[in-house]
Amino acid sequence: MESVIHLTSKEQLNSLFSEENSIVFLKFTATWCGPCRTMAPIFKDQADFHKLNDSNKKFVEIDLDQHSSIASKFKVNSVPCIVRVENGKETDRVLGADPKQWIALILKN
């Protein structure tokens, strides 16, 4: 299984949220977004690290254009945006391409 999950359906996302004690990071992106491409390797590196360390953290990439209803549900109007979801509820987010803020959000306990 890849360290970054490329979302294919709302059901897939609900399944990730239903995992007990899970922390899910939703990276909202778009193919036309330059700053999103800049943040992609940082998100993947964090996903790889946490997967190797058997973390309860999951990393999900969501294309804004393909999954606009999910973006609307999370009130995401611009990208890049990373949303932290714990036990199915949003707990924090970072809007924009700021690597230090993204990493701080991911490492936060």
MDTraj code that builds the backbone (N, CA, C; nanometers):
import mdtraj as md
import numpy as np

residues = "MET GLU SER VAL ILE HIS LEU THR SER LYS GLU GLN LEU ASN SER LEU PHE SER GLU GLU ASN SER ILE VAL PHE LEU LYS PHE THR ALA THR TRP CYS GLY PRO CYS ARG THR MET ALA PRO ILE PHE LYS ASP GLN ALA ASP PHE HIS LYS LEU ASN ASP SER ASN LYS LYS PHE VAL GLU ILE ASP LEU ASP GLN HIS SER SER ILE ALA SER LYS PHE LYS VAL ASN SER VAL PRO CYS ILE VAL ARG VAL GLU ASN GLY LYS GLU THR ASP ARG VAL LEU GLY ALA ASP PRO LYS GLN TRP ILE ALA LEU ILE LEU LYS ASN".split()
xyz = np.array([
    [0.0839, -0.1193, 0.0000],
    [0.0000, 0.0000, 0.0000],
    [0.0882, 0.1255, 0.0000],
    [0.0535, 0.2202, -0.0820],
    [0.1272, 0.3456, -0.0914],
    [0.1158, 0.4242, 0.0391],
    [0.2154, 0.5061, 0.0658],
    [0.2105, 0.5875, 0.1874],
    [0.1101, 0.7026, 0.1744],
    [0.0921, 0.7536, 0.0516],
    [-0.0095, 0.8555, 0.0268],
    [-0.1256, 0.7897, -0.0458],
    [-0.2427, 0.7997, 0.0110],
    [-0.3632, 0.7411, -0.0476],
    [-0.4258, 0.8441, -0.1400],
    [-0.4435, 0.8078, -0.2657],
    [-0.5090, 0.8976, -0.3616],
    [-0.6582, 0.8647, -0.3588],
    [-0.7349, 0.9560, -0.3066],
    [-0.8770, 0.9322, -0.2842],
    [-0.9511, 0.9020, -0.4141],
    [-1.0323, 0.7969, -0.4092],
    [-1.1140, 0.7601, -0.5250],
    [-1.2633, 0.7742, -0.4980],
    [-1.3021, 0.7749, -0.3692],
    [-1.4455, 0.7832, -0.3390],
    [-1.4683, 0.8356, -0.1970],
    [-1.5883, 0.8839, -0.1759],
    [-1.6304, 0.9301, -0.0435],
    [-1.6315, 0.8127, 0.0553],
    [-1.6697, 0.6947, 0.0060],
    [-1.6740, 0.5749, 0.0904],
    [-1.5342, 0.5390, 0.1415],
    [-1.4356, 0.5549, 0.0554],
    [-1.2975, 0.5277, 0.0952],
    [-1.2567, 0.6204, 0.2098],
    [-1.2928, 0.7455, 0.1994],
    [-1.2604, 0.8425, 0.3040],
    [-1.3321, 0.8074, 0.4338],
    [-1.4597, 0.7730, 0.4258],
    [-1.5355, 0.7346, 0.5451],
    [-1.4734, 0.6134, 0.6132],
    [-1.4219, 0.5217, 0.5342],
    [-1.3568, 0.4030, 0.5884],
    [-1.2316, 0.4422, 0.6685],
    [-1.1552, 0.5353, 0.6162],
    [-1.0362, 0.5815, 0.6885],
    [-1.0741, 0.6507, 0.8187],
    [-1.1815, 0.7284, 0.8152],
    [-1.2270, 0.7982, 0.9355],
    [-1.2780, 0.7019, 1.0422],
    [-1.3267, 0.5860, 1.0003],
    [-1.3853, 0.4920, 1.0957],
    [-1.2799, 0.4110, 1.1721],
    [-1.1551, 0.4172, 1.1285],
    [-1.0495, 0.3445, 1.1992],
    [-1.0271, 0.4078, 1.3361],
    [-1.0252, 0.3253, 1.4380],
    [-1.0125, 0.3737, 1.5753],
    [-0.8773, 0.4405, 1.5982],
    [-0.8796, 0.5525, 1.6702],
    [-0.7594, 0.6301, 1.7043],
    [-0.6799, 0.6762, 1.5832],
    [-0.7470, 0.6954, 1.4728],
    [-0.6758, 0.7370, 1.3526],
    [-0.6636, 0.8884, 1.3456],
    [-0.5540, 0.9312, 1.2882],
    [-0.5337, 1.0713, 1.2538],
    [-0.5149, 1.0724, 1.1032],
    [-0.5998, 1.1463, 1.0344],
    [-0.5968, 1.1485, 0.8887],
    [-0.5627, 1.2901, 0.8438],
    [-0.4654, 1.3003, 0.7561],
    [-0.4275, 1.4290, 0.6979],
    [-0.4801, 1.4334, 0.5554],
    [-0.5649, 1.5300, 0.5294],
    [-0.6238, 1.5474, 0.3975],
    [-0.5509, 1.6603, 0.3274],
    [-0.4841, 1.6265, 0.2192],
    [-0.4161, 1.7292, 0.1402],
    [-0.5028, 1.7594, 0.0200],
    [-0.5634, 1.8764, 0.0207],
    [-0.6450, 1.9193, -0.0928],
    [-0.5521, 1.9846, -0.1943],
    [-0.5635, 1.9409, -0.3183],
    [-0.4725, 1.9822, -0.4232],
    [-0.5464, 1.9940, -0.5554],
    [-0.4763, 2.0400, -0.6575],
    [-0.5322, 2.0458, -0.7931],
    [-0.4162, 2.0350, -0.8917],
    [-0.4416, 1.9745, -1.0062],
    [-0.3359, 1.9544, -1.1051],
    [-0.2812, 2.0871, -1.1574],
    [-0.3622, 2.1907, -1.1591],
    [-0.3231, 2.3205, -1.2130],
    [-0.2535, 2.4104, -1.1102],
    [-0.2359, 2.3618, -0.9880],
    [-0.1848, 2.4423, -0.8761],
    [-0.0335, 2.4235, -0.8594],
    [0.0426, 2.5281, -0.8920],
    [0.1878, 2.5237, -0.8762],
    [0.2332, 2.5032, -0.7326],
    [0.1816, 2.5799, -0.6350],
    [0.2212, 2.5589, -0.4958],
    [0.1870, 2.4177, -0.4453],
    [0.0826, 2.3575, -0.4995],
    [0.0475, 2.2200, -0.4612],
    [0.1584, 2.1240, -0.5026],
    [0.2124, 2.1447, -0.6225],
    [0.3227, 2.0595, -0.6703],
    [0.4463, 2.0793, -0.5833],
    [0.4666, 2.2004, -0.5349],
    [0.5798, 2.2285, -0.4458],
    [0.5657, 2.1520, -0.3140],
    [0.4442, 2.1406, -0.2625],
    [0.4209, 2.0757, -0.1334],
    [0.4130, 1.9231, -0.1432],
    [0.3936, 1.8696, -0.2625],
    [0.3757, 1.7250, -0.2801],
    [0.4904, 1.6423, -0.2214],
    [0.6179, 1.6749, -0.2474],
    [0.7252, 1.5923, -0.1911],
    [0.7332, 1.5989, -0.0388],
    [0.6986, 1.7114, 0.0189],
    [0.6996, 1.7250, 0.1652],
    [0.5926, 1.6357, 0.2264],
    [0.4739, 1.6373, 0.1680],
    [0.3626, 1.5533, 0.2157],
    [0.4005, 1.4055, 0.2024],
    [0.4594, 1.3684, 0.0881],
    [0.4982, 1.2287, 0.0651],
    [0.6084, 1.1860, 0.1615],
    [0.7068, 1.2712, 0.1842],
    [0.8138, 1.2364, 0.2789],
    [0.7578, 1.2111, 0.4183],
    [0.6658, 1.2950, 0.4623],
    [0.6046, 1.2749, 0.5935],
    [0.5235, 1.1442, 0.5961],
    [0.4510, 1.1183, 0.4889],
    [0.3723, 0.9946, 0.4796],
    [0.4633, 0.8725, 0.4845],
    [0.5738, 0.8768, 0.4101],
    [0.6698, 0.7652, 0.4099],
    [0.7269, 0.7428, 0.5492],
    [0.7667, 0.8502, 0.6155],
    [0.8249, 0.8403, 0.7489],
    [0.7270, 0.7764, 0.8469],
    [0.6033, 0.8243, 0.8475],
    [0.5051, 0.7740, 0.9438],
    [0.4619, 0.6316, 0.9110],
    [0.4626, 0.5957, 0.7846],
    [0.4291, 0.4576, 0.7483],
    [0.5387, 0.3625, 0.7976],
    [0.6642, 0.4012, 0.7820],
    [0.7758, 0.3185, 0.8277],
    [0.7753, 0.3003, 0.9783],
    [0.7262, 0.3993, 1.0492],
    [0.7252, 0.3942, 1.1952],
    [0.5925, 0.3437, 1.2505],
    [0.5150, 0.2767, 1.1651],
    [0.3907, 0.2120, 1.2060],
    [0.2981, 0.3073, 1.2824],
    [0.2855, 0.4238, 1.2283],
    [0.2053, 0.5290, 1.2900],
    [0.0566, 0.5080, 1.2625],
    [-0.0267, 0.5684, 1.3457],
    [-0.1707, 0.5659, 1.3218],
    [-0.2132, 0.6816, 1.2312],
    [-0.1146, 0.7495, 1.1727],
    [-0.1425, 0.8629, 1.0847],
    [-0.1565, 0.8160, 0.9401],
    [-0.2624, 0.8644, 0.8752],
    [-0.2891, 0.8324, 0.7346],
    [-0.2813, 0.9616, 0.6542],
    [-0.2324, 0.9508, 0.5324],
    [-0.2117, 1.0668, 0.4459],
    [-0.2915, 1.0474, 0.3179],
    [-0.3824, 1.1403, 0.2928],
    [-0.4759, 1.1272, 0.1815],
    [-0.4664, 1.2508, 0.0923],
    [-0.4526, 1.2262, -0.0375],
    [-0.4520, 1.3353, -0.1342],
    [-0.5885, 1.3422, -0.2018],
    [-0.6457, 1.4618, -0.2033],
    [-0.7792, 1.4813, -0.2602],
    [-0.7718, 1.5885, -0.3671],
    [-0.8054, 1.5515, -0.4895],
    [-0.8076, 1.6478, -0.5996],
    [-0.9341, 1.7317, -0.5886],
    [-0.9149, 1.8620, -0.5771],
    [-1.0248, 1.9561, -0.5599],
    [-1.1272, 1.9469, -0.6729],
    [-1.0789, 1.9294, -0.7959],
    [-1.1684, 1.9250, -0.9116],
    [-1.2445, 1.7930, -0.9216],
    [-1.1825, 1.6829, -0.8811],
    [-1.2482, 1.5519, -0.8884],
    [-1.3424, 1.5264, -0.7721],
    [-1.3158, 1.5894, -0.6588],
    [-1.3950, 1.5634, -0.5374],
    [-1.4418, 1.6946, -0.4747],
    [-1.5115, 1.7732, -0.5536],
    [-1.5562, 1.9054, -0.5063],
    [-1.6538, 1.8949, -0.3891],
    [-1.7319, 1.7878, -0.3826],
    [-1.8271, 1.7747, -0.2713],
    [-1.7538, 1.7534, -0.1385],
    [-1.6425, 1.6812, -0.1422],
    [-1.5636, 1.6615, -0.0201],
    [-1.4958, 1.7927, 0.0183],
    [-1.4442, 1.8641, -0.0813],
    [-1.3841, 1.9953, -0.0546],
    [-1.4879, 2.0890, 0.0074],
    [-1.6096, 2.0863, -0.0434],
    [-1.7171, 2.1702, 0.0117],
    [-1.7485, 2.1313, 0.1553],
    [-1.7528, 2.0021, 0.1819],
    [-1.7813, 1.9536, 0.3171],
    [-1.6794, 2.0086, 0.4172],
    [-1.5532, 2.0169, 0.3741],
    [-1.4479, 2.0674, 0.4618],
    [-1.4221, 2.2173, 0.4428],
    [-1.5095, 2.2819, 0.3643],
    [-1.5008, 2.4264, 0.3409],
    [-1.3628, 2.4686, 0.2880],
    [-1.3131, 2.3896, 0.1923],
    [-1.1860, 2.4211, 0.1274],
    [-1.2170, 2.4931, -0.0028],
    [-1.1746, 2.6190, -0.0110],
    [-1.1994, 2.6995, -0.1296],
    [-1.0733, 2.7303, -0.2084],
    [-0.9562, 2.7095, -0.1462],
    [-0.8312, 2.7332, -0.2170],
    [-0.7293, 2.6268, -0.1753],
    [-0.6329, 2.6070, -0.2622],
    [-0.5320, 2.5034, -0.2413],
    [-0.3935, 2.5642, -0.2583],
    [-0.2920, 2.5028, -0.1974],
    [-0.2961, 2.3805, -0.1192],
    [-0.3524, 2.4049, 0.0209],
    [-0.4106, 2.3002, 0.0736],
    [-0.4669, 2.3046, 0.2085],
    [-0.4509, 2.1659, 0.2696],
    [-0.4055, 2.1612, 0.3929],
    [-0.3962, 2.0343, 0.4646],
    [-0.4880, 2.0433, 0.5865],
    [-0.5702, 1.9403, 0.6032],
    [-0.6668, 1.9352, 0.7126],
    [-0.6347, 1.8133, 0.7987],
    [-0.6254, 1.8341, 0.9285],
    [-0.6010, 1.7251, 1.0238],
    [-0.7354, 1.6795, 1.0792],
    [-0.7635, 1.5500, 1.0690],
    [-0.8889, 1.4927, 1.1159],
    [-0.8558, 1.3827, 1.2168],
    [-0.9090, 1.3971, 1.3375],
    [-0.8884, 1.2959, 1.4412],
    [-1.0224, 1.2368, 1.4790],
    [-1.0302, 1.1046, 1.4725],
    [-1.1539, 1.0330, 1.5046],
    [-1.2733, 1.0915, 1.4300],
    [-1.2515, 1.1258, 1.3033],
    [-1.3589, 1.1722, 1.2174],
    [-1.3926, 1.3197, 1.2262],
    [-1.3213, 1.3959, 1.3120],
    [-1.3522, 1.5382, 1.3292],
    [-1.2283, 1.6233, 1.2987],
    [-1.2507, 1.7329, 1.2246],
    [-1.1406, 1.8236, 1.1949],
    [-1.0900, 1.8881, 1.3237],
    [-0.9579, 1.8860, 1.3422],
    [-0.8984, 1.9479, 1.4608],
    [-0.8084, 2.0654, 1.4263],
    [-0.7616, 2.0725, 1.3012],
    [-0.6729, 2.1821, 1.2637],
    [-0.6550, 2.1826, 1.1127],
    [-0.6001, 2.2924, 1.0606],
    [-0.5709, 2.3013, 0.9176],
    [-0.4655, 2.4071, 0.8933],
    [-0.3995, 2.3933, 0.7783],
    [-0.3052, 2.4940, 0.7307],
    [-0.3402, 2.5216, 0.5853],
    [-0.3567, 2.6481, 0.5538],
    [-0.3863, 2.6897, 0.4178],
    [-0.2618, 2.7546, 0.3596],
    [-0.2254, 2.7142, 0.2405],
    [-0.1094, 2.7719, 0.1739],
    [0.0105, 2.6797, 0.1776],
    [0.1119, 2.7176, 0.1011],
    [0.2318, 2.6351, 0.0842],
    [0.3405, 2.6788, 0.1817],
    [0.3230, 2.6439, 0.3089],
    [0.4206, 2.6754, 0.4124],
    [0.4720, 2.5447, 0.4727],
    [0.5870, 2.4950, 0.4240],
    [0.6364, 2.3639, 0.4686],
    [0.6511, 2.3521, 0.6196],
    [0.6992, 2.4559, 0.6866],
    [0.7189, 2.4481, 0.8316],
    [0.5856, 2.4294, 0.9035],
    [0.4824, 2.5005, 0.8599],
    [0.3509, 2.4863, 0.9236],
    [0.2908, 2.3482, 0.8959],
    [0.3106, 2.2966, 0.7751],
    [0.2582, 2.1633, 0.7427],
    [0.3230, 2.0583, 0.8311],
    [0.4570, 2.0637, 0.8414],
    [0.5281, 1.9643, 0.9220],
    [0.4886, 1.9774, 1.0689],
    [0.4766, 2.0990, 1.1187],
    [0.4350, 2.1197, 1.2582],
    [0.2970, 2.0597, 1.2828],
    [0.2060, 2.0768, 1.1880],
    [0.0712, 2.0212, 1.2005],
    [0.0759, 1.8677, 1.2050],
    [0.1590, 1.8087, 1.1213],
    [0.1694, 1.6630, 1.1145],
    [0.2342, 1.6064, 1.2410],
    [0.3349, 1.6742, 1.2934],
    [0.4076, 1.6236, 1.4101],
    [0.3370, 1.6507, 1.5425],
    [0.2391, 1.7398, 1.5395],
    [0.1648, 1.7771, 1.6607],
    [0.0984, 1.6539, 1.7225],
    [0.1088, 1.6438, 1.8542],
    [0.0440, 1.5308, 1.9243],
    [-0.0957, 1.5653, 1.9647],
])
top = md.Topology()
chain = top.add_chain()
for i, resn in enumerate(residues, 1):
    res = top.add_residue(resn, chain, resSeq=i)
    for name in ("N", "CA", "C"):
        top.add_atom(name, md.element.get_by_symbol(name[0]), res)
traj = md.Trajectory(xyz[None], top)
